[in-house]
């Protein structure tokens, strides 16, 4: 009897531990019933990452909203990306708060849906920017027209609409709160839910890869045409072409390195695997939202000028800035 009582006590204690009994629990985004929880260093890193993401992208959003000159389709798309990443950063902060301070299943589902929608909007905005860069080169003569503005708004409406629908799925019942056997490596999302999200990411990645390959072909073809007109390829043209192709490789490589490990693990991972695997693949995915402002915003000379105006108020007209088009990769 004493041995049975001791066994029951140890089993109850195991259920009180974060993760349900050791290190083989999947990452759970604030979906547990209220109970004391030890502070997880991985959750702290996600919260810190979210804070940095929110601060970086809030600055980009403020600059674009502050500057009337930044109203071209290119900057509208950059603003959409910054807004999505800003919401993703806020979502990571809210998830930490609701996981350790206010523990509620209803609120946790809303937080998870908010995160899914935000990151989906971020990835979709990246695809829209890639399409815009391709069109600016492929249809260079008709790019600066009302048709481009309409195309941009249509792409953004579609991207945010699909992202919102993906974020509502867990809230509307596609979760594993009442059936733990259907849980994925990221609770309370189900295996079929994360499979859908991963498949969507793989499709977007392949489309971006194809478009960037086409952009590289167009850039090289332009350089060849210049060489034929001038009878030789100057060193400056060669350097510019090489730099453009290298930049495209860095953009796509950064995107893939950030999201591919997490997307692949969501498909092949099992909820019984140690949660450290999920954290180790999810954290780099959040870094993509931290790198996006550097790649797509802070390197742009128009945004740099607007930053001087916004923070210094002493921008001198004699400092020249060249307005960059989407094709200036």
Secondary structure, DSSP 4 states (H G I P E B T S, - for coil): -HHHHHHHHHHHHHHHSTTTTSS---EE-S-SPS---PPPHHHHHHHHHHHHHHHHHHHHHHHHHH-TT--SHHHHHHHHHHHHHHHHHHHHHHHHHHHHTS--HHHHHHHHHHHHHHHHHHHHHHHHHHHHHHHHHHTTTTSSSHHHHHHHHHHHHHHHHHHHHHHHHHHTT-B-SS-GGGB-SEETBBHHHHHHHHHHHHHHHHHHHHHHHHHHHHHHHHHHHHHHHHTS--HHHHHHHHHHHHHHHHHHHHHHHHHHHHHHHHHH--TTS-HHHHHHHHHHHHHHHHHHHIIIIIT-HHHHHHHHHHHTS---TTS--PPPPTT--
